[in-house]
Amino acid sequence: MDPTVALIILILWIVVPTLHVVFSPSAGPWTMPEGSTCPFSPRVGWLVIVLLLGFIGWILFLRTRWRLKKQRPSD
């Protein structure tokens, strides 16, 4: 495999989804909610999912954002 192709795949598979989750305002807070027993905040949880699953984790993140947006009442 050509190194350029490998770099493009790496960027598209890991870097772009990770940056989107880090800078997305709808990814959840960086801090844990009150009374939570989970060791991760919502945003850190999404980062773990995206880093482990790559592009598939990003699709899951986008699907969840779309479903939540669909459930919100219109203003």
CNS distance restraints for C-alpha pairs under 8 A (distance, minus, plus):
assign (resid   1 and name CA) (resid   5 and name CA) 6.92 0.50 0.50
assign (resid   1 and name CA) (resid   6 and name CA) 6.80 0.50 0.50
assign (resid   2 and name CA) (resid   6 and name CA) 6.40 0.50 0.50
assign (resid   3 and name CA) (resid   7 and name CA) 6.13 0.50 0.50
assign (resid   4 and name CA) (resid   8 and name CA) 6.25 0.50 0.50
assign (resid   5 and name CA) (resid   9 and name CA) 6.18 0.50 0.50
assign (resid   6 and name CA) (resid  10 and name CA) 6.14 0.50 0.50
assign (resid   7 and name CA) (resid  11 and name CA) 6.12 0.50 0.50
assign (resid   8 and name CA) (resid  12 and name CA) 6.14 0.50 0.50
assign (resid   9 and name CA) (resid  13 and name CA) 5.80 0.50 0.50
assign (resid  10 and name CA) (resid  14 and name CA) 5.78 0.50 0.50
assign (resid  10 and name CA) (resid  15 and name CA) 6.98 0.50 0.50
assign (resid  11 and name CA) (resid  15 and name CA) 4.80 0.50 0.50
assign (resid  11 and name CA) (resid  16 and name CA) 6.11 0.50 0.50
assign (resid  12 and name CA) (resid  16 and name CA) 5.59 0.50 0.50
assign (resid  12 and name CA) (resid  17 and name CA) 7.44 0.50 0.50
assign (resid  12 and name CA) (resid  55 and name CA) 7.63 0.50 0.50
assign (resid  13 and name CA) (resid  17 and name CA) 7.04 0.50 0.50
assign (resid  13 and name CA) (resid  54 and name CA) 5.30 0.50 0.50
assign (resid  13 and name CA) (resid  55 and name CA) 5.14 0.50 0.50
assign (resid  14 and name CA) (resid  18 and name CA) 6.09 0.50 0.50
assign (resid  14 and name CA) (resid  50 and name CA) 7.52 0.50 0.50
assign (resid  14 and name CA) (resid  51 and name CA) 6.50 0.50 0.50
assign (resid  14 and name CA) (resid  54 and name CA) 5.30 0.50 0.50
assign (resid  14 and name CA) (resid  55 and name CA) 6.91 0.50 0.50
assign (resid  15 and name CA) (resid  19 and name CA) 6.07 0.50 0.50
assign (resid  16 and name CA) (resid  20 and name CA) 6.17 0.50 0.50
assign (resid  17 and name CA) (resid  21 and name CA) 6.31 0.50 0.50
assign (resid  17 and name CA) (resid  50 and name CA) 6.74 0.50 0.50
assign (resid  17 and name CA) (resid  54 and name CA) 7.13 0.50 0.50
assign (resid  17 and name CA) (resid  55 and name CA) 6.62 0.50 0.50
assign (resid  17 and name CA) (resid  58 and name CA) 5.58 0.50 0.50
assign (resid  18 and name CA) (resid  22 and name CA) 6.18 0.50 0.50
assign (resid  18 and name CA) (resid  47 and name CA) 6.48 0.50 0.50
assign (resid  18 and name CA) (resid  50 and name CA) 6.40 0.50 0.50
assign (resid  18 and name CA) (resid  51 and name CA) 6.95 0.50 0.50
assign (resid  18 and name CA) (resid  58 and name CA) 7.99 0.50 0.50
assign (resid  19 and name CA) (resid  23 and name CA) 6.14 0.50 0.50
assign (resid  20 and name CA) (resid  24 and name CA) 5.69 0.50 0.50
assign (resid  21 and name CA) (resid  27 and name CA) 6.15 0.50 0.50
assign (resid  21 and name CA) (resid  43 and name CA) 7.33 0.50 0.50
assign (resid  21 and name CA) (resid  46 and name CA) 7.06 0.50 0.50
assign (resid  21 and name CA) (resid  47 and name CA) 6.55 0.50 0.50
assign (resid  22 and name CA) (resid  27 and name CA) 7.66 0.50 0.50
assign (resid  22 and name CA) (resid  43 and name CA) 7.45 0.50 0.50
assign (resid  22 and name CA) (resid  47 and name CA) 7.44 0.50 0.50
assign (resid  26 and name CA) (resid  65 and name CA) 7.16 0.50 0.50
assign (resid  27 and name CA) (resid  42 and name CA) 7.06 0.50 0.50
assign (resid  27 and name CA) (resid  43 and name CA) 5.40 0.50 0.50
assign (resid  27 and name CA) (resid  46 and name CA) 7.39 0.50 0.50
assign (resid  27 and name CA) (resid  65 and name CA) 7.96 0.50 0.50
assign (resid  28 and name CA) (resid  41 and name CA) 7.87 0.50 0.50
assign (resid  28 and name CA) (resid  42 and name CA) 5.35 0.50 0.50
assign (resid  28 and name CA) (resid  43 and name CA) 5.18 0.50 0.50
assign (resid  29 and name CA) (resid  41 and name CA) 6.75 0.50 0.50
assign (resid  29 and name CA) (resid  42 and name CA) 6.25 0.50 0.50
assign (resid  29 and name CA) (resid  43 and name CA) 5.94 0.50 0.50
assign (resid  30 and name CA) (resid  41 and name CA) 5.71 0.50 0.50
assign (resid  30 and name CA) (resid  42 and name CA) 6.91 0.50 0.50
assign (resid  30 and name CA) (resid  43 and name CA) 5.64 0.50 0.50
assign (resid  30 and name CA) (resid  44 and name CA) 6.81 0.50 0.50
assign (resid  31 and name CA) (resid  41 and name CA) 5.40 0.50 0.50
assign (resid  31 and name CA) (resid  42 and name CA) 7.89 0.50 0.50
assign (resid  32 and name CA) (resid  36 and name CA) 6.57 0.50 0.50
assign (resid  32 and name CA) (resid  38 and name CA) 7.96 0.50 0.50
assign (resid  32 and name CA) (resid  39 and name CA) 7.84 0.50 0.50
assign (resid  32 and name CA) (resid  40 and name CA) 6.68 0.50 0.50
assign (resid  32 and name CA) (resid  41 and name CA) 4.46 0.50 0.50
assign (resid  32 and name CA) (resid  42 and name CA) 7.22 0.50 0.50
assign (resid  33 and name CA) (resid  41 and name CA) 7.29 0.50 0.50
assign (resid  40 and name CA) (resid  44 and name CA) 5.78 0.50 0.50
assign (resid  40 and name CA) (resid  45 and name CA) 5.75 0.50 0.50
assign (resid  41 and name CA) (resid  45 and name CA) 6.09 0.50 0.50
assign (resid  42 and name CA) (resid  46 and name CA) 6.34 0.50 0.50
assign (resid  43 and name CA) (resid  47 and name CA) 6.24 0.50 0.50
assign (resid  44 and name CA) (resid  48 and name CA) 6.23 0.50 0.50
assign (resid  45 and name CA) (resid  49 and name CA) 6.33 0.50 0.50
assign (resid  46 and name CA) (resid  50 and name CA) 6.09 0.50 0.50
assign (resid  46 and name CA) (resid  61 and name CA) 7.11 0.50 0.50
assign (resid  47 and name CA) (resid  51 and name CA) 5.98 0.50 0.50
assign (resid  48 and name CA) (resid  52 and name CA) 6.08 0.50 0.50
assign (resid  49 and name CA) (resid  53 and name CA) 5.91 0.50 0.50
assign (resid  49 and name CA) (resid  54 and name CA) 7.69 0.50 0.50
assign (resid  49 and name CA) (resid  57 and name CA) 5.54 0.50 0.50
assign (resid  50 and name CA) (resid  54 and name CA) 4.90 0.50 0.50
assign (resid  50 and name CA) (resid  55 and name CA) 6.99 0.50 0.50
assign (resid  50 and name CA) (resid  56 and name CA) 7.45 0.50 0.50
assign (resid  50 and name CA) (resid  57 and name CA) 4.40 0.50 0.50
assign (resid  50 and name CA) (resid  58 and name CA) 5.60 0.50 0.50
assign (resid  51 and name CA) (resid  57 and name CA) 7.62 0.50 0.50
assign (resid  52 and name CA) (resid  57 and name CA) 7.52 0.50 0.50
assign (resid  53 and name CA) (resid  57 and name CA) 4.87 0.50 0.50
assign (resid  53 and name CA) (resid  58 and name CA) 7.90 0.50 0.50
assign (resid  54 and name CA) (resid  58 and name CA) 6.49 0.50 0.50
assign (resid  55 and name CA) (resid  59 and name CA) 6.30 0.50 0.50
assign (resid  56 and name CA) (resid  60 and name CA) 6.38 0.50 0.50
assign (resid  57 and name CA) (resid  61 and name CA) 6.23 0.50 0.50
assign (resid  58 and name CA) (resid  62 and name CA) 6.18 0.50 0.50
assign (resid  59 and name CA) (resid  63 and name CA) 6.03 0.50 0.50
assign (resid  60 and name CA) (resid  64 and name CA) 6.20 0.50 0.50
assign (resid  61 and name CA) (resid  65 and name CA) 6.28 0.50 0.50
assign (resid  62 and name CA) (resid  66 and name CA) 6.13 0.50 0.50
assign (resid  63 and name CA) (resid  67 and name CA) 6.18 0.50 0.50
assign (resid  64 and name CA) (resid  68 and name CA) 6.12 0.50 0.50
assign (resid  65 and name CA) (resid  69 and name CA) 6.08 0.50 0.50
assign (resid  66 and name CA) (resid  70 and name CA) 6.15 0.50 0.50
assign (resid  67 and name CA) (resid  71 and name CA) 6.35 0.50 0.50
assign (resid  68 and name CA) (resid  72 and name CA) 6.46 0.50 0.50
